[in-house]
Amino acid sequence: MGEKRGSFTGKIGFVLAAAGSAVGLGNIWRFPYLAAKYGGGIFLLVYLILAVTFGFALMIAEIAIGRKTGLSAIGAFKKLDKRFTFVGYLEALVPVIILPYYSVIGGWVTKYLAVFTTGQGKAAAEDSFFDDFVSGIGEPIFWYCLFIGVTAIVVLFGVQKGVEKVSKIMMPVLVVLTLGISIYSITLPGAWDGVLYYITPNFKNFSATTVLAAMGQLFYSMSLSMGIMITYGSYMKKDVSIEKSVKQIEIFDTGVAFFAGLMIVPAVFVFSGGKDMDQKGAGLMFETLPKIFDTIPGGSVLGAAFFLLVLFAALTSSISLTETVVSFLQDKFKLGRKLSCLIVFLFCMLLGLPSSLGHGVWSHISILGLNFLDFFDFISNSVIMPIVAFLTCIFIGYIIKPKSVVDEVEIGGAFKRKTLFTVMIKYIAPVCIILILVSSVLDALGIMKI
């Protein structure tokens, strides 16, 4: 039997929870790499412009759909137009695919936090440490199960007592850690060259690829087309301003991404003169950074603080992914929260196995030339999400019309940028999304590298 639908207590709870969803591993391990690769300041400028236009319009649309219908993605699209129910199912599929492999990476982060807090940071700096760890069986499985277990417990407590309460604790701590580590990083001897490289626009590196890279990063970073913002919007009270809330979420998300770059880029320059910035993802976070922490003063403490920061970022995102899947189960099958959480936990444990073992005993198995984790990442982020976003733009722009979203936004006050929203959602965003889809696929296939 279904339970009464939860809600956030107010604006602060909603903003911190939504910002927590947006601030994840992508901000910390992908944004600095892209910013360094595409000329530092010019990439930051392009990213900021896109955040207040492209990202703003898509986030407004999803939150408004959720609040207007009071349902998660499947029910929301069905309620607005039954012909587009399939879009809701596609959107629901994204967190189902992402959550298991994201939890595997979250387990890696948890392991590294344990390593640094127990004074074993020097061991983590050894060349073979990461490969030896992820190629194992029992230990990687234990850490990702622990990670998803903590996530499920938070979600089990509900929207206010679980998701909102934890977000109110984690997000301020995450911001403080980000600022503190950034300040320490830029004060290291020789770090200023990295700071200048990171914040100074290099127009020689500006190209269409720069825009595509910034657009792709923004698209993934803001938790768009995952059903998350629709679900969180469904918990949002009518007297809360959607437009102001989106502005604040963007400030949180972009601010953490910027300071993540300020943490990592100068430190890498101190360590290698910037040569190791060609690594992204696991290579940068789990191999290069531990080596850096091992060579700088106070590196052990800094490493522990850094992985605590990363863990909080990973948890706030995994909580939003889990809450979204739980909400789907509750809305679609009228299940209780406890049973829904148990189903999601067991599902993640099982589906996470290929991503975990794909670096070890199952490393000989590949799909389209990718290991399991990379394949799940590719199919969700590079294929399904852009398709969902494109269909959402068409749905709002030409089926239910932008006015339906504008009317919902204006319940909480004047919609100052409604003209920008309408133009973006009808004409510009669909084209941008098609470009993201094509470039992401070409990048994954090795035809055009981003």
N, C-alpha and C positions, 0 to 999 in steps of 0.2 A: 504494500500500500504506500502511496506517495506521501511525502512530508511537505509541510508548508515551506514555500520558497523563501530562502534567506535574503538578506539585503545588507548593504554597508550602512554603518551608522550615520555617515554623512560624507561631505566632500573630501576631508582629509583621509579618511579610510579608503575611499575609492581611489583617490590619486596615488596614494602610497602603494596600494595593492597593484594597480595598473602599471605604475612606474616600476615596481618590483618585477612584474612580468616582462616589461620591455628591457630592463637592465639585466642582461644575462652574460653567458660566456662569449657571445658574439661581440659585445662591447669591449671585452678585455683581451681576447686573443685574436680577433680579426680586424677590428678598427685600427689599432696601432700599426699593424702590418700594412694595411691599405693606405693609411695616411703617409707613412714613410715612403712607400713605393710610388705614390702619385704626387710627390712634391710638397708634402706637409701642408703649409698654409693654404694653398690653392684647393687641395682636397677638402680641408676644413670649411672653406668658404662655400664651395659647391654643396657640401653636405648640409650646411646650415640653411642655405637657400631652399634646398629640396625638402628639408624637415618642416619648414613653415609653409610650404605649398603642397607638394605631393603627399608627404606623410600626414600633414594636417587634415587634408580632405579625406583620405582613406580611413583615418582613425575616427574622425567625426562620424562618417557613414556607419561604421561598424558599431560604435557605442550607441548611436541613435537607433539603429535597428533593434539592438538588444533591449534598450529601455522602452521603445515603442511597443514591442510585443511582449516583454516580460518573459522571454524564452531564450534558450540557447539556440545555436545556429540552425539545427534541423527544424525545430518548431517555428523559429522566427521566419525563415524563408517560406515555409508552408503556410503560415498564417497570412503573410503578405501576398503571396501568389503561389498556389499549389503547383503550377507549372515549373517553378524554380526550386522545388523541394530538393532536387538532386544537388543543387549548389550547397545546401545545408549539409547533405551527406558528405560531399567532397571536403567541406570545411571541417567536419567532424573527424574525417579520416586523418587529417594532418597531425593533430596532437597524439592520436593513437599510434602513428608511426614514429613521431619524434620522441615521445616520452621514454620509451625503453632505451634507445641508444643514448639519449641525453643523460639518463640515469647512470649509464655505464661510465660516461665521462665525469659525471658528478662523483661517482665512486673513486675515480682516479684522483680527483681533487681532494676528496676526503682522506685518501691514503697519504697524499703528499703533505696535507696539513698535519696528520699524525706523525709523519716522519720528521718534519721540522720542529714540531712542539716537543718531541722527545729527544731533540738534540742530534738527530741523524742526518742533518742537512748535507754534510760532506759526502755521505754515501749517495745521496740523490744527485750529486754533481758528477758522478762517474758516468762514463759514456754508455755503459751497458745497463744501468739501473732501470731506466724506463722500459726498455725492450724486454729485460728479464721479468719485470713485473707484469706487463700486459700479456706476455706470452704464457703466463701461468694459467692455472685452472681455478683452484679453490680460492686464492686470495682476491683476484679481481671480482669473482662472483660474490664473495662476502661483502666487499666494499660497495658494489652497486646495489646489492640487496639492502644494505644498511641505509644507503642514501635514499632509495625509494621508500623504505620503511619509515624514515623520519618524515618524508614528504607526505605519505599517506596519513600518518598520525595527525599532522597539522590540519590537513583537509578534513579529517574525521570530525574535528571539533566544530566545523561549520564555517560559514562566511564571516561572521563577526568575531567569534571566539577563536577561530583558527586562522583563516587567511588574512583577515584584517589585523588582528592582534599581532601576529608574527611579522607582518609587513611593517607595522608601526615601530617595531623593535629593530628589525634587520636593516631597513632602509636608512635611518639616521646613522646607525653604526657603519654601514657600507659607505656612506658619504664621508664620514669622519676618517675612516681608514684610507679611502681614496685620496683625500686631501693630504693626510699625513704622509703617506708613502710617496706621493708626488713631490711634496716639499723636500723630503729626504733625498729623493732621486736627483732633483735638479741642483742640489747642493754638493753632490759628489764631485771630486776633482775631475775636470775634463768633460763634465756633463753639459756645459753650456753650448758646445757645438751641436749636440743632439737637440737641445731646446730650440736653437735657432733654425735648425733643419726642419724641425717639426712644425714651428709656427710661422715661418717665413714663406710666403707664397713663391713658388717656382713656376712662373708662367710658361717656361720652356717645356715643362712636363704636362701642361694642360692639353687634353685631347678628348675626343668623344668617349674613349675608354675610361677616362677619369670620371666623367659624368655617370657612365654606366656602373662603375665600381661603387661610387657614392650612393647611387640610387639603389643598387642591390643591397648594400650594407644597411641602408635606412629601412628598406622593405622588411628585411629579416629582423633587424634590431628592435623595431617597434611592435613586434608580436602581431603583425597584420595577417589576415587570412588564415588564422589558426583556430578561429572560433572563440579565442580568449576575450577579445574586446567586446564581442557580442554578448558572451556570457556575463562578463563583468558589468556591461551596460544594463543587463537585465536585473542586476542587483542594485542599480543606481536609483536613488530617490528622485522624484520629479522636480523638486525645488533646487536641485544642484545644477549649476551651469555646465553644460557639456563643453562649450567652447573654452571657457576658462580652465576647466579641468584638463583638456587636451593640451593647452599651452603649458601647463605645469608639468604634465607627463613628459612632454618634449624637452623641457628644461632639464628635468632629472636625467632622462635618457641620454641626451646630447652631452650634458655636463659630465656624467660618469664616463662616457666614451672618450671625451676630450682629455680628462684627467688620467684615464687609463693609458692613453698615449704618452702623457707627460710622465707617467710612472716608468713606462717600458722603454720608449725610444731613447731618452738620455742615458739610461742604464746600459742599454745595448751599445751605445756609442762609446761609453767608458770602457766597456769590456772588449769590443772588437772594432771600434771605429765605424759601427753601423753595418758591418759586413753580414752579420747574422740576421738582419731585418728581412732577408729573403725567405726566412722561415715563417710559417703561419701555423695557427692551430696548435696541435699537440707538440710539434717540434719546438716551437717558441716557448710555450708555457712549461712543458715538462722536461725539456732537455737544455735549452739555452739559458733560461732564467735561473734554474738551480746552480748552473756554473757561475753565473754572475753573482748570485748571493754568496757563493763560496769564496769570491775574490774581493769583496768589498767589506769595509768595517761594519760590524753589526749585522752581517748578512744573515745569520741564523735567525735573529729576531725579526728582521725584515721579511725573510722568507715565510716565517710563521704568520706574520700579519698579512702578507700578500695572499697566501692560500686561504686564510680565514675570509678575506675579502672576496676571493673568487668563489668560495663555498657559499657565502651568503648570496652572491649574485646567481649562482647556479640553483640554489634552493628556492629563491623567490620566483624564478622562472619555472622550475619543475612543479612548484605548488600551483601556479596558474594553469599549467598544462594538465595536471591531475584534476584540479577543480573543474576544468572545462569538460574533461571526459566523464567525471562523476555527474556533472550537470546534464550531459547528454543522456546518461543512463536513467537519471531521475525523471527527466522530461519525457523520454521516449517510452520507457518501460515501467514508470511509476514505482521505481525501487527506492528503498530507504537509503539514507546516506551511508550507514554502516556497511550494508551489503554492497553498495556501489564501490565504496573504498576498498573493500576486500577483493572484489572482482578486478579492479584496476591494479591493485598491488600484485596479485597472482599473475595477471596478464603480463605486467612489466617484467616480473621475474622470469617468465618463460620466454617472452620475445626479446628480452635483453641478452639471453644466452648467445645467440649468433653474433651479436655485436661484440660481446666480451671475448668469446672464444675465437672470433675471426682474426685475432692478432696472435693466436697460438695454435692449438690443435686443428682449428678449422681454417687456418690461414691459406691453405691450398685451394680453398673454394672462393670463387669470385663471380660476380654478376656484372656484366658489361665491363669487365676488367677492374671492378671495384670490390674491395672487401665489404663485408656486410654493413659495417657502420657507415662507411662512405656511401654505399648504395642507398641506405635508408635516408641519409642526409640529402643526397642528390634528388631522389624521387619526391621527397617532401618539400624541400626548400627551393629546388630549381625547377620543378615541374608542376606539382599540384598547387602550391601556393600562388604562383603567378597566374595560373589558370583561374583559380577561385577569385583572385583580386580582379581580373579582367571581367569575369562574369558578374561580379558584384557591381562594378562600374556600369556595365550595360543594364543590369537590373534596376539600379537606382536612377541612372541617367535617362533611360528610355522606357521602362516598364511602369514602375511606381512613381517616377518623376522626382527630381531633387526637392520639390516643394514638400514632399512627405517627410523628408529628413529635416528640412529647414523648419517646418512647423514644430517638430519634436524638440529641436534645439532651442527654439524661441520660447518654449514653456519656461525655461530657466532664465530668461532675459533676452535682450536684443542679440541677434546673430550678426556681429559686425562684419564678418568676412564671408557672408553668404554668397556674394557674387563670385569671389575667388573659389569657394567650394563648388558652385554650380559649373563654372568653366572647367575646373580641374577634373571633376568627376565625369563630365560628359565628353570632353574633348582631349585633354592633355594626358590625364592619368592612364586611360586605356592604351594610348600609344606608348607611353613610358613602360607600362607593364609588359607589352609585347616585346619591347626591346630587352627588358630584363630577362624574360623567358628565353629568347633566342640567344642572348649573350651568355646566360648561365649554362645552357645546354652545350654551346660551343666550347665554353671554358671546361666543363666536365669531360668533354670528349677530346680535349687537348688541341682543339683547332684554333681557339683564341683565348689566350691566358689573361685572366683578371686577378 
